[in-house]
Amino acid sequence: MSPTILLLIAFCSAVLGNPPCVDYSAVCVPAQAIERGCHCALIRPGQEESARQALRDSIGRRKRDTFDDIRFAILQQNGTDELNRFFSPAESTPQGVDNNVFASINTQVHASLMTVPKSLLNAVIDMQADWLSPEARNQLLNCGAPRCEVMGQITDLQGNPEPTRQDRQFRVARAVRYDVDNEDSLIAFASATSDFVLNKLLVQWTEKKCKRRWFKKKCRDEPRSREDLRVFDDATRNNWMNHVNSELVGKFRINNANLLV
Protein backbone atom coordinates (compact mmCIF):
# COMPACT_ATOMS: atom_id res chain seq x y z
CA MET A 1 0.00 0.00 0.00
CA SER A 2 1.41 3.39 -0.97
CA PRO A 3 2.38 6.00 1.67
CA THR A 4 -0.24 8.38 0.28
CA ILE A 5 -3.04 5.86 0.80
CA LEU A 6 -1.81 5.09 4.31
CA LEU A 7 -1.77 8.78 5.04
CA LEU A 8 -5.32 9.20 3.76
CA ILE A 9 -6.54 6.27 5.89
CA ALA A 10 -4.98 7.77 9.00
CA PHE A 11 -6.39 11.15 8.11
CA CYS A 12 -9.95 10.05 7.41
CA SER A 13 -10.06 7.95 10.59
CA ALA A 14 -9.46 11.04 12.70
CA VAL A 15 -12.36 12.10 14.87
CA LEU A 16 -14.63 14.45 12.95
CA GLY A 17 -14.17 18.00 14.14
CA ASN A 18 -10.50 17.64 15.10
CA PRO A 19 -8.09 20.04 13.40
CA PRO A 20 -7.19 18.61 9.98
CA CYS A 21 -3.48 18.74 10.75
CA VAL A 22 -3.71 16.05 13.45
CA ASP A 23 -1.59 13.15 12.16
CA TYR A 24 -1.59 14.90 8.82
CA SER A 25 1.61 16.79 8.12
CA ALA A 26 0.69 18.00 4.62
CA VAL A 27 -1.92 20.47 5.95
CA CYS A 28 -0.64 23.82 7.24
CA VAL A 29 -2.55 25.86 9.82
CA PRO A 30 -1.77 29.20 11.49
CA ALA A 31 0.90 28.93 14.16
CA GLN A 32 -1.55 30.01 16.87
CA ALA A 33 -3.89 27.17 15.87
CA ILE A 34 -1.28 24.41 16.09
CA GLU A 35 -2.21 21.53 18.37
CA ARG A 36 -0.53 18.28 19.31
CA GLY A 37 0.04 16.25 16.16
CA CYS A 38 0.37 19.24 13.84
CA HIS A 39 3.55 19.52 11.79
CA CYS A 40 3.16 22.62 9.65
CA ALA A 41 2.68 26.21 10.82
CA LEU A 42 1.40 28.79 8.35
CA ILE A 43 3.13 32.16 8.74
CA ARG A 44 3.89 35.36 6.88
CA PRO A 45 7.46 36.23 5.80
CA GLY A 46 9.60 37.22 8.78
CA GLN A 47 7.34 35.65 11.42
CA GLU A 48 9.32 32.45 12.06
CA GLU A 49 10.91 33.54 15.35
CA SER A 50 7.69 34.92 16.81
CA ALA A 51 5.90 31.74 15.73
CA ARG A 52 8.53 29.56 17.42
CA GLN A 53 8.15 31.58 20.60
CA ALA A 54 4.39 31.18 20.49
CA LEU A 55 4.87 27.43 20.15
CA ARG A 56 7.29 27.37 23.09
CA ASP A 57 4.78 29.29 25.18
CA SER A 58 2.19 26.61 24.47
CA ILE A 59 4.42 23.79 25.78
CA GLY A 60 1.98 23.18 28.64
CA ARG A 61 -0.64 21.78 26.26
CA ARG A 62 1.93 20.07 24.02
CA LYS A 63 3.87 18.05 26.62
CA ARG A 64 4.54 15.12 24.32
CA ASP A 65 5.61 17.22 21.37
CA THR A 66 8.93 18.67 20.36
CA PHE A 67 9.25 21.62 18.02
CA ASP A 68 11.98 20.10 15.89
CA ASP A 69 9.40 18.47 13.61
CA ILE A 70 7.47 21.68 12.99
CA ARG A 71 8.02 23.13 9.56
CA PHE A 72 6.94 26.59 8.48
CA ALA A 73 4.99 27.39 5.33
CA ILE A 74 4.93 30.95 4.06
CA LEU A 75 1.56 32.41 3.08
CA GLN A 76 2.41 34.47 0.03
CA GLN A 77 0.96 37.88 -0.71
CA ASN A 78 -1.72 36.57 -3.06
CA GLY A 79 -3.11 34.44 -0.23
CA THR A 80 -3.10 37.39 2.18
CA ASP A 81 -4.78 39.59 -0.43
CA GLU A 82 -7.47 36.96 -0.93
CA LEU A 83 -8.17 36.74 2.80
CA ASN A 84 -8.36 40.52 3.16
CA ARG A 85 -10.74 40.67 0.21
CA PHE A 86 -13.09 37.97 1.41
CA PHE A 87 -12.92 38.82 5.12
CA SER A 88 -12.64 42.56 4.61
CA PRO A 89 -12.02 45.00 7.50
CA ALA A 90 -15.06 47.02 6.41
CA GLU A 91 -17.33 44.06 7.20
CA SER A 92 -15.83 43.35 10.63
CA THR A 93 -17.45 46.33 12.38
CA PRO A 94 -19.93 44.93 14.94
CA GLN A 95 -23.55 45.25 13.88
CA GLY A 96 -26.21 45.18 16.56
CA VAL A 97 -29.76 43.94 16.26
CA ASP A 98 -32.98 45.83 16.95
CA ASN A 99 -33.73 45.23 20.64
CA ASN A 100 -37.40 45.93 19.98
CA VAL A 101 -37.42 42.90 17.71
CA PHE A 102 -34.89 40.54 19.36
CA ALA A 103 -35.41 39.62 23.00
CA SER A 104 -32.04 37.83 23.08
CA ILE A 105 -29.42 36.61 20.64
CA ASN A 106 -26.39 34.35 20.99
CA THR A 107 -23.91 33.83 18.15
CA GLN A 108 -20.95 31.44 18.44
CA VAL A 109 -18.34 31.48 15.66
CA HIS A 110 -15.78 28.86 14.62
CA ALA A 111 -13.06 30.15 12.28
CA SER A 112 -10.59 28.01 10.36
CA LEU A 113 -7.74 28.60 7.91
CA MET A 114 -5.37 26.14 6.25
CA THR A 115 -3.44 25.39 3.10
CA VAL A 116 -3.96 21.96 1.60
CA PRO A 117 -2.35 20.01 -1.27
CA LYS A 118 -4.83 19.91 -4.13
CA SER A 119 -4.66 16.12 -4.21
CA LEU A 120 -6.13 16.00 -0.70
CA LEU A 121 -8.67 18.80 -1.07
CA ASN A 122 -11.77 16.58 -1.10
CA ALA A 123 -10.77 14.71 2.05
CA VAL A 124 -9.95 17.89 3.97
CA ILE A 125 -13.16 19.70 3.02
CA ASP A 126 -15.23 16.61 3.83
CA MET A 127 -13.74 16.68 7.33
CA GLN A 128 -15.44 20.03 7.97
CA ALA A 129 -18.89 18.46 8.26
CA ASP A 130 -19.27 19.79 11.80
CA TRP A 131 -19.08 23.34 10.44
CA LEU A 132 -20.03 23.29 6.76
CA SER A 133 -23.19 21.83 5.26
CA PRO A 134 -23.04 19.37 2.36
CA GLU A 135 -24.17 22.20 0.06
CA ALA A 136 -21.34 24.46 1.23
CA ARG A 137 -18.74 21.71 0.85
CA ASN A 138 -20.03 20.96 -2.65
CA GLN A 139 -19.73 24.65 -3.59
CA LEU A 140 -16.14 24.78 -2.40
CA LEU A 141 -15.20 21.72 -4.39
CA ASN A 142 -17.15 22.07 -7.61
CA CYS A 143 -17.41 25.67 -8.75
CA GLY A 144 -14.95 24.93 -11.58
CA ALA A 145 -12.75 27.99 -10.98
CA PRO A 146 -9.55 28.79 -9.07
CA ARG A 147 -11.72 30.58 -6.49
CA CYS A 148 -14.88 29.10 -4.96
CA GLU A 149 -17.01 31.05 -2.49
CA VAL A 150 -19.81 30.39 -0.03
CA MET A 151 -21.45 33.55 1.30
CA GLY A 152 -24.41 33.87 3.63
CA GLN A 153 -25.43 30.24 3.39
CA ILE A 154 -28.09 29.61 6.04
CA THR A 155 -29.15 26.25 7.47
CA ASP A 156 -32.25 26.19 9.67
CA LEU A 157 -31.31 23.83 12.50
CA GLN A 158 -34.98 23.38 13.44
CA GLY A 159 -35.95 22.05 10.03
CA ASN A 160 -39.03 23.85 8.77
CA PRO A 161 -40.69 25.54 11.77
CA GLU A 162 -43.84 27.65 11.77
CA PRO A 163 -43.23 31.23 10.57
CA THR A 164 -44.30 32.53 13.97
CA ARG A 165 -41.95 30.38 16.04
CA GLN A 166 -40.23 32.83 18.38
CA ASP A 167 -37.11 30.84 19.31
CA ARG A 168 -34.95 30.15 16.29
CA GLN A 169 -31.57 28.52 15.61
CA PHE A 170 -29.50 28.71 12.43
CA ARG A 171 -26.04 27.87 11.14
CA VAL A 172 -24.45 30.41 8.80
CA ALA A 173 -21.28 29.81 6.79
CA ARG A 174 -18.90 32.10 4.93
CA ALA A 175 -16.10 30.23 3.16
CA VAL A 176 -13.59 30.51 0.35
CA ARG A 177 -11.28 28.08 -1.42
CA TYR A 178 -8.50 29.72 -3.37
CA ASP A 179 -5.74 28.07 -5.40
CA VAL A 180 -2.66 29.90 -4.12
CA ASP A 181 -0.33 28.11 -6.56
CA ASN A 182 -0.19 25.03 -8.80
CA GLU A 183 0.07 22.64 -5.86
CA ASP A 184 -1.80 24.07 -2.88
CA SER A 185 -5.21 25.53 -2.14
CA LEU A 186 -6.13 27.83 0.68
CA ILE A 187 -9.32 27.02 2.60
CA ALA A 188 -10.72 29.69 4.92
CA PHE A 189 -14.10 29.79 6.57
CA ALA A 190 -16.08 31.09 9.50
CA SER A 191 -19.16 29.20 10.63
CA ALA A 192 -21.64 30.54 13.17
CA THR A 193 -24.36 28.93 15.22
CA SER A 194 -26.84 31.68 15.99
CA ASP A 195 -29.87 31.27 18.22
CA PHE A 196 -32.28 33.99 19.24
CA VAL A 197 -35.70 34.74 20.66
CA LEU A 198 -38.03 37.29 19.08
CA ASN A 199 -40.09 39.78 21.04
CA LYS A 200 -43.79 39.74 20.35
CA LEU A 201 -45.03 42.32 17.89
CA LEU A 202 -46.93 45.20 19.47
CA VAL A 203 -49.86 46.16 17.26
CA GLN A 204 -51.40 49.55 18.00
CA TRP A 205 -54.47 51.30 16.63
CA THR A 206 -57.16 53.75 17.69
CA GLU A 207 -60.88 53.33 18.06
CA LYS A 208 -63.41 56.14 17.93
CA LYS A 209 -65.57 56.26 21.05
CA CYS A 210 -68.61 58.49 21.09
CA LYS A 211 -70.97 59.60 23.83
CA ARG A 212 -74.19 61.56 23.46
CA ARG A 213 -74.81 64.25 25.98
CA TRP A 214 -78.06 66.04 25.65
CA PHE A 215 -78.39 66.92 22.02
CA LYS A 216 -74.70 66.65 21.17
CA LYS A 217 -72.49 63.68 20.39
CA LYS A 218 -68.87 63.91 21.50
CA CYS A 219 -66.27 61.54 20.04
CA ARG A 220 -62.65 60.87 20.77
CA ASP A 221 -59.97 58.46 19.61
CA GLU A 222 -58.93 55.94 22.21
CA PRO A 223 -55.67 53.96 21.80
CA ARG A 224 -55.81 50.20 21.62
CA SER A 225 -53.01 47.64 21.44
CA ARG A 226 -52.31 43.91 21.46
CA GLU A 227 -49.29 41.61 21.23
CA ASP A 228 -49.03 39.24 18.26
CA LEU A 229 -46.47 36.57 17.52
CA ARG A 230 -43.76 38.09 15.33
CA VAL A 231 -42.95 36.62 11.93
CA PHE A 232 -39.27 36.22 11.00
CA ASP A 233 -39.75 38.34 7.89
CA ASP A 234 -37.27 39.74 5.36
CA ALA A 235 -36.52 42.92 7.34
CA THR A 236 -35.88 40.96 10.54
CA ARG A 237 -33.76 38.41 8.69
CA ASN A 238 -31.64 41.16 7.11
CA ASN A 239 -31.02 42.78 10.49
CA TRP A 240 -29.98 39.43 11.95
CA MET A 241 -27.87 38.52 8.91
CA ASN A 242 -25.91 41.79 9.07
CA HIS A 243 -25.13 41.04 12.72
CA VAL A 244 -24.04 37.47 12.00
CA ASN A 245 -21.90 38.47 9.03
CA SER A 246 -19.99 41.01 11.12
CA GLU A 247 -19.45 38.32 13.77
CA LEU A 248 -18.13 35.88 11.15
CA VAL A 249 -15.70 38.35 9.59
CA GLY A 250 -14.68 39.91 12.91
CA LYS A 251 -13.85 36.57 14.56
CA PHE A 252 -11.89 35.40 11.52
CA ARG A 253 -9.83 38.60 11.45
CA ILE A 254 -9.09 38.44 15.18
CA ASN A 255 -8.03 34.78 14.98
CA ASN A 256 -5.76 35.35 11.98
CA ALA A 257 -4.59 38.93 12.49
CA ASN A 258 -0.90 38.09 11.95
CA LEU A 259 -1.66 36.55 8.54
CA LEU A 260 -3.80 39.45 7.32
CA VAL A 261 -1.11 42.15 7.53
N, C-alpha and C positions, 0 to 999 in steps of 0.2 A: 504494500500500500504506500502511495507516495506521501511525502511530508506534508504537502498541501492538503490532501484529504484528511490526514490525521489532525492537522491543525483545525480544519473545518469541523471535524467531529467534536474535538475538544471545545471549540468555540460555541457550537450550537447546543451543546449539552449544558452550557452555563445557565444558571438560574435566570429566568426572564426578569428583566429589570436591573440586573447588575450592570455596572459600566462595561461597555464593549471591550475595553482593553484588558479585562481580567483573563489571564492565560491566553492573551492574544496580542502578541508583540507588534503586529503590523498596523494596528490602529493607534493613532496619536491623539492624545487629549491635552487640554491646557494643563500646565504644570500644577496649578492650584486644584485641579480635579483628579490628580493622580491618586490611586488607591493601591493597596497591596495587590500585586500581580500585574500591575501596569509596567510597561517597558519603554514607552515613548512619550516624551513631554513635548507639547506643541508650544513654541515660543516665537517671539519676534527677534529680529537681529539685535545682538547686543544684550540679550536678557539671560544668557546662560548662567552667569554667576548668581544673579538674584533668584533664578529658578532653583539652582542647587541649594541655596540657603533656605528657600521655602521648603524644599524637600527635607533638609536636615531638621528644620523646625518641626516637621510633622513626624519625627522618628517615633514619638509615643504611640501613634496608631499604625506604625509600620515596623514593629519590633522584629519581624522575621525577614525583613528586606534589607538589602544593601543598596547603595546608590551607584555601584559600579556598573550595573547592568542597565541603567537608564540611559537611553540615547535621546538626543534632542533633534527635533524636526523644526525647521524654520518656516513659519507662515509668511509667504512672500506677499508683496504689496498688493497683487491682484486679489488675493484672498481677503486681506484686510479691507480693501476697497469694497469688496462684495458684502462683507459683514456690515460695514458702515452704511451701505446703501439700503440693505434689507432691514436692518435694525437701526434705523436712523435716529440721531439725537433728537430731532424735532418731534418724533413720536414717543419719546420716553418721558415727556412731561406728564406727571400724574393727572388723571382726569377723574373728577368725582362723579357721583351719581346724584340724581335729584332725591333729596331726603323726603320730599312729599310723596314720592312714588315708591322708593325702596325703604322698607322698615329695617332691613339689615342686609349686608352683603359680605361674603368671604371668598377671596380669590387666592388660591395657592398655585404657584408657578414652578415648573421644573424646566430648567434650561440645560441644553447640551450642545457641545461642539466637538467635532473630531475630523480628522482626515483619514481616509480609507482607501486602500488600493481598489481600483475599479473592478478587479476580478472578484472581490469580496463584498461588493456594494449591496447585492441582494440580501446576503446573510446578515449584514450589519443593520440594514434598515428594517428587516423583519424582526430583529431583536428589540425594536422600539415599540412593540405592541402595547406595552403598559402606558405609552404616552401618545402614540399616533394611531389613528384609526386605520383600518384596511384601505379606505379610500385615500387617505393622506399618503400612506406608504406607496400605493399604486401611482399616485401623482408624482412622487419623488423619483420613482424608478422609470416611468414610461412616458414622459412628456416628449421624448425624442429630440431634445436639445441639450446643449452643454449646461444650461441652467434650468432647473425645475423648481417651481414655487408652490407653496400651499399658504394661502392667506385667508384668515377669518373663517376657517372651516369649523363648523359648530356641530357637536354631537349631543343630542338630548339624552342625558343619562337616565331619564325616567320613561323613555320610550315615546309614547304619543299621548301625553296627558291632556286633560280638558283645558281649553283656552283660559279658563278662569282659575286654574290651580295657582295658589298664591306662593307656595314654596317650590322653587325650581332649582335644577342642578344641570349644568352643562360642562362639556369639555371643549376647549377652544385650542386650535393649533395654528402656529405660524412657523413655517419651515422652508428651508432652501437647500437644494443640492447643487453644488457648483463644481465643475471640473477645473481644478486649479492648474493642472498640467496634463500631459499625456498618460500619466500613470495613476494619479490620485484624484479623488473627489473630496470636496469639503461638504460635510453635512452639519447644518446648524438648525436648531429648532428651540422653540419655547412652547410649552404646553401647559395650559391652565385648567384647573378644576374650579369652577365658579358656582357657588350656591347662594341663593338669596331668597328673601321673603318680601313680597309686595304689600304695601299698605292698601287698605281698601280705598276705593274711589269715592270721594265725597261729591255727591250730586246736589246742586242747589238750584232753587227756583223760587218764584214768588207767586202767591195766590191772592186774588182780589177778594177782600172781605167787605161786605156792605151791611150797614145798619140803617133802618129807617127811623127817624125821629120826627115825630109830628108829620109834617108834610114834605120833609126833605129826606133824601137818601144820601148818607155819607159813606164813602168807600175809601179803603186804603189797601196798599200792598203789604202783605205779611210774608216774611221769609220762611221758606220751608227747605228741609234738607234730609238726605238719607245716605247711607253708606252702601255701595254696591261692590261686588267682587271686581277687582281690576283685571282687565285683559292684558296679556303681555303683547302689546301691539307694536307696530313698526317704530313709533317714536320712542317707546320704552326700550325696545331692543337696541336701537341705535345708541341711546344713552349708555346702556350697559356695555355694548360692544366697544365703544370708545374708551370706557374705563378699563376693560379687559385688555384691549390692545396696548394701552400705555403700560399696564402691568407686565405684559409679555415682553415688550421691547425694553422697558426699564430694568427688569430682572436680568435679561440677557446681557445688557450693557454693563451692569454692575458685576456680574459673574465673570465677564471676559474683558474687563477694562484694559488690561495690559496688552491684549491682542488687537484692540481697536484703535490704538494710537496712530 
